[in-house]
Amino acid sequence: MRTFTSGPAAVRRRPATGLLYLVISGLLWGTGGLTGSLLGRVAGLSAIAVAAARLTAGGVLIVSYLTVTGRTWPSGRAAWARITVIGVLAALYQSCYFTAVALTSVPLATLVTIGTAPVIVLGAERLTGRPGGRHAVVATGLAVAGLGLLVGLPSGFDQTAVLASASMAVLAAAGFAAVTLTGSQPVPGLDDLTMTGFGFTIGGLLLMPVAQLAGGISFRPGPAAIGLLVALGVGPTAVAYTLYFRGLRTAVASTAARLTLLEPLTGAILAALLLGERLSVTGIVGAAIIGAAVILTVQADRGGALRGGDLAAESADRVGGNDGGDAKPRLHRQRLVQHHQADQRGEHRVDAHEDPEIAGRNPAQRQQVGEERHGRGQDPRGGCARERDRRRRVPDQDHDPGRHEDQRGQGRGRRRALRAGQAPADLAVEQDVAGPARGRQ
C-alpha cells in the first residue's frame, strides 16, 4: 500500500490552519482602530492620511524584509498585474471608508462597510457557482444584525450626509470584497507576503495625493509617533493582511469576509478595557450575536473541510492507494488493449512468458525455428507451451477418482504406522505418478 504525505491528513490540517489565520487577522485588525486614532492625535494626521501612512509603512516594511533576507522580487506579467490590482483596490476602499467617516461618523461607516462586504462576497459566490459553505446565509444575517446592535445607528446627521456616507461605505465594502475574491485565486510563483508588501506599497503611494488634498500630510515626528506608526504598519497591516491572504488559500471567501467582523468586536472590547467606554445592553447583545455568528462560521467551514478530506482520502485510495484485488484485473485489461492495438497495426506481440527464441519473429521464422527444434527432438512449442499443457492436465488429475482413492489409502497407512510407533514407509514416486494411470484403466 502506498501512502502520500499530502493526502487526507494534509487536507484536514490545511483548512483548520486557514481558519486560524483568518481569526488572527480579524483580531489584529481590531487593534488598528485604536492604534490609528492614537497615531492621528500624536502626529497630527487626518483619517485618510493615517490610512495612507498605514499602507505605505506596512508595504515598505515587508519589502525591506524581503530585500534583507535575499528573497527574490516578483517577476512576470501575471504577478505584477495581481500586485497592481491589490494596491489599487486597497487604496480605493481605504479612501472610500475614511471619506464615509468624514461625512458622518465611524459607527455608521463601520456598520455599512463591514456589514455589506460579507453580503457582497456571498452574492458573488452564488452568482459564480462557488460553494458558500453550510449555513452561510444564516451566519451572514446574524453577523449583520449583531453588528447593527453593537455599533448602533447614529443620529443627528443630515439625510443627504447619511446617504452620501452610506454610498461611500458601500463602495469601500465593494473594494474590500473585490480584494477578498481576488486574493482567493492565487497566482503561481507569487506568495502572500510578497503580494501584500508590494501591493500595499503601491496602494499607500496612490493614497498620498488624496491625503494631501483632503487635509495635508503634516507628520510630526517623535518617538511616540514613530512607534505607533511602526506598530500600525506591522500588526494590523503587514501581518494581518498577509495572514488574511494566506487563509484565503484554503477557506471560502464568504467565510473570510464574515470573520472580518472580529475587527469591530475586538475594537469595542479594547475600547471598553483601555479607554473606559461602556457598552450598552444592546451593544452587549450585538457582541454576543457576532460571537455566535463567528462560531457558526468556523464550525460549518470545519465540517465541510472534514467531509472534503474524507472524499479526498477515498479518491486517493482509488487512484494511488491500496488497489487491493482490482490491480491485477486492471493490468490484465490494459494488456489486452495493448495486444488488440498491436494486432490492428499488424505488429507481433511479445509476451513476458513467450519463448525468447521466437519472440518478435514473423510466422515464417517461427515455423523454421519449430522445424529445427523438431529435428533436435525438442518440443517446437517451447517451454511456455509445455507449462500451459502441464497446467491443463492438473484439473484432470485432481478429478481422477482412482488417484484420490490411492492417496486416501496411503494416508491411512501412514497414520497406522505412526500410531504403532513405526517409521512410515517411503512411497515411491512412481506410485504417485502411476495413480492416475491405474484410475483411467
Salt bridges, closest charged atoms under 4 A:
ASP191 OD2 - ARG71 NH2 3.35
ASP192 OD2 - ARG246 NE 3.34
ASP192 OD1 - ARG249 NH2 2.99
ASP310 OD1 - ARG12 NH2 2.44
GLU314 OE2 - ARG318 NH1 3.09
ASP323 OD2 - ARG2 NH2 3.83
ASP326 OD2 - ARG330 NH2 2.89
ASP343 OD2 - ARG349 NH1 2.81
GLU347 OE2 - ARG345 NE 3.21
GLU354 OE2 - ARG366 NH1 2.98
ASP355 OD2 - ARG373 NH2 2.35
GLU357 OE1 - ARG373 NH2 2.68
ASP379 OD2 - ARG381 NH2 3.09
GLU387 OE2 - ARG390 NH2 2.76
GLU387 OE2 - ARG391 NE 3.43
ASP389 OD2 - ARG381 NH1 2.59
ASP389 OD1 - ARG392 NH1 2.75
ASP400 OD2 - ARG440 NH1 3.92
GLU405 OE1 - ARG408 NH2 2.64
ASP406 OD2 - ARG438 NH2 2.78
ASP432 OD1 - ARG403 NH1 3.41
